[in-house]
Amino acid sequence: MDDYPLLNVFWTMLWFFLWIMWLFLLFKVITDIFRDHDLGGWGKAGWLIFCILLPYLGVLVYVIARGKGMGQRDIKQAKDSEAAFQDYIRKTAGTAPGGGATDELARLAELKEKGAITAEEFEKAKAKVLS
């Protein structure tokens, strides 16, 4: 343990941490390159080659040049995922906007109160909605 001082351990851990962070950023950049629909095939190939041949410089330049777009694409993807999830929940629960069972029962109760339908018709329609 005396051969490797504490300060060297600290510096080694710091460099290792920075290297891992750079790997995460590299994967994020590569993912963003393929996710960007505005970038053509040659543009994607160029950025990939740049990030592979000159990895540190390529990632740094990509983040500087296209970092704002990366954030916007992340936000758009999160919103699209949330919208798809909410749509799935509505379809699964059977509560699509403007057509839920609760709304239908409220409409039937209103018709019964107005006298537009009889109590027997209300019960039949209610059983149909709930089944």
Secondary structure, 3 states (H helix, E strand, C coil): CCCCCHHHHHHHHHHHHHHHHHHHHHHHHHHHHHHCCCCCHHHHHHHHHHHHHCHHHHHHHHHHHHHHHHHHHHHHHHHHHHHHHHHHHHHHHCCCCCCCHHHHHHHHHHHHHHCCCCHHHHHHHHHHHHC
